[in-house]
Amino acid sequence: MRGLVLAVLALLIVAGDSGRYAPQLVSNGLSVFEPHDAIESSTLKHSAGHVNAALSLLWDASNQGNENAQQAFLNLFNNAFESDFSNGTVEKDTATYWLEKLVKIENADAAWLLYQILGEEGASERFMRLAAIGDVAEAQLAFAMSSESPVKREKWLVRAASQGYVPAQAALADWYLLHGQQELAKPLLEATATLDMQSAFKYGRLLWGEGAYAEAKVHITRAATLGHAQAKRAVHVIENYKPISTDEATRYSWQRASASSKACLQRIQPFATSLATIIRADSIYADFTKDNRLDNLSLCVAPPIWLAQNVLDCDKNYKSSGVLGCDITPLATMAKTREFSHAVVFAEQGKANVQNGVMYLDISDAYSVFVHELAHFAGFADEYPMGRRMASRLCDARQIEDFAPPNVVVDSEYWYAPHNTVANWLEIDPATIIAPAKTCLASGKQAYKPSRRITFMEHHDSGVIPPLYIVLWEQQLNKQNVQRPISMNFFQAFHKSGNQVEAAHWLSEYEAYVNGSQAGDETADAD
């Protein structure tokens, strides 16, 4: 009986609003919800009839452009959404119905709330776009990140960030950093550094690159304190390394850190060129020291050296080669002191590769890439399809003898070439299975490898280094005449520049290395 009376009262309320005076419509509509002065606090459960009657009043006022009525709708539906429509005020279908009506009168906040309620799968992009056009910052950010167009993405990121929306400011800063526009990213990072640990870290890293070390360390330390993993690593490297010039390098004791008695037939010195790259170099060095797969190889890797700013001139498209490279001649002074035979240079960006005793990696390269490229130091060939130019040389049955990769052979007129390579595989392990490799696909010829498995030379992240490959690797390390140490790189660079004195020195060093009489005192003092 009480329900019937309330329903009749609700109808009388509607009838009493025939004048369509918007403030009165809002007041009467809100009166159905208790407590009367705050929809946000309403926890009463109402019948569908009562709710629909009240919402009809609010809609009449909203349709007249009354902002209070529209906001009342949004408050009610947002609270219901946040409670997963379990507070008993309105149901999801009811909210969807009325929000769609608000969207038709171009209420941007209603469009964004409807998009959130329906979810990405069920909502029309129209709702998100309308909300974005209506200056709903959250929608602008979402619309920006959903766009495949770089121009549109930047446009909407700028609009959202201009409203002071911190996630949008951080996203726009990331966009600028991605495109090398540090000067545009800096004020955004500065604005958000105290509010967001990711921004604090990136702002600190940017300041470090500008030489403002003390201020940079404050922001990086703050980010680390808040739990930012990369910031913690940055604090570690700042405390354990310092940038040095080429004449500050000291001698190093080249010996295996493990219990292995193997000699250091390859002496590999990593170099970092910035805070970001020393973080990466330190991480990869730490991974190497724990990688027991390589314990029995006669190669040694020293802790990375953090080079002072501008020591190396690097480019992701070095000399239009399409790959990362640097002018490494400044390292010649360090090579004389440290007596390394190979180097690893970590730069900000570029495609990993090996060139005459120098490995180039960028900050995105994983440890598995390092191991893959390390095998190239010993002459291993890629088992994924090579580029046409390289394939045309290596995949020729006659020319492959000049390269003699330990892990790849090709078809020849009578058998495989080089046949000595296959004979070596079978001597090491008579059960070796010779399987097709993808190395020579670009040349239209068939290559083979000594394993059916997808090894680390085909997909670096497979992590598969068959036992036979370790034996082949060690064999290659003991054939120093087939390797290209950094001394050849120095010789070529100095000869080309006209510095014949240095060129002669490094040619002598190269000849000593390939003849197996590598210079250097194995018991030199450690730094």
HELIX and SHEET records of a PDB file:
HELIX    1   1 ARG A    2  ALA A   15  1                                  14    
HELIX    2   2 ALA A   22  SER A   31  1                                  10    
HELIX    3   3 ILE A   39  SER A   41  5                                   3    
HELIX    4   4 ALA A   48  ASN A   63  1                                  16    
HELIX    5   5 GLU A   67  GLU A   82  1                                  16    
HELIX    6   6 LYS A   92  LYS A  104  1                                  13    
HELIX    7   7 ALA A  108  GLY A  122  1                                  15    
HELIX    8   8 GLU A  125  ILE A  133  1                                   9    
HELIX    9   9 ALA A  137  SER A  146  1                                  10    
HELIX   10  10 PRO A  150  ALA A  161  1                                  12    
HELIX   11  11 VAL A  166  LEU A  178  1                                  13    
HELIX   12  12 GLN A  182  THR A  192  1                                  11    
HELIX   13  13 MET A  197  GLY A  209  1                                  13    
HELIX   14  14 TYR A  213  THR A  225  1                                  13    
HELIX   15  15 ALA A  229  ASN A  240  1                                  12    
HELIX   16  16 THR A  246  GLU A  248  5                                   3    
HELIX   17  17 LEU A  275  THR A  289  1                                  15    
HELIX   18  18 ASN A  292  LEU A  294  5                                   3    
HELIX   19  19 TYR A  318  SER A  320  5                                   3    
HELIX   20  20 THR A  329  LEU A  331  5                                   3    
HELIX   21  21 ALA A  332  ARG A  338  1                                   7    
HELIX   22  22 TYR A  367  PHE A  377  1                                  11    
HELIX   23  23 ARG A  388  LEU A  394  1                                   7    
HELIX   24  24 ILE A  400  PHE A  403  1                                   4    
HELIX   25  25 HIS A  419  ILE A  428  1                                  10    
HELIX   26  26 LEU A  441  SER A  443  5                                   3    
HELIX   27  27 HIS A  460  SER A  462  5                                   3    
HELIX   28  28 PRO A  467  LEU A  477  1                                  11    
HELIX   29  29 GLN A  480  VAL A  482  5                                   3    
HELIX   30  30 ILE A  486  SER A  497  1                                  12    
HELIX   31  31 GLN A  500  VAL A  514  1                                  15    
SHEET    1   A 3 LEU A 299  VAL A 301  0                                        
SHEET    2   A 3 GLN A 266  ALA A 272  1                                        
SHEET    3   A 3 ILE A 305  TRP A 306  1                                        
SHEET    1   B 5 LEU A 299  VAL A 301  0                                        
SHEET    2   B 5 GLN A 266  ALA A 272  1                                        
SHEET    3   B 5 HIS A 342  ALA A 347  1                                        
SHEET    4   B 5 VAL A 358  ASP A 362  1                                        
SHEET    5   B 5 ASN A 353  GLN A 355 -1                                        
SHEET    1   C 2 ASP A 313  ASP A 315  0                                        
SHEET    2   C 2 GLY A 325  ASP A 327 -1                                        
SHEET    1   D 4 TYR A 416  ALA A 417  0                                        
SHEET    2   D 4 VAL A 409  ASP A 411 -1                                        
SHEET    3   D 4 ALA A 447  LYS A 449 -1                                        
SHEET    4   D 4 ALA A 435  ALA A 437 -1                                        
END                                                                             
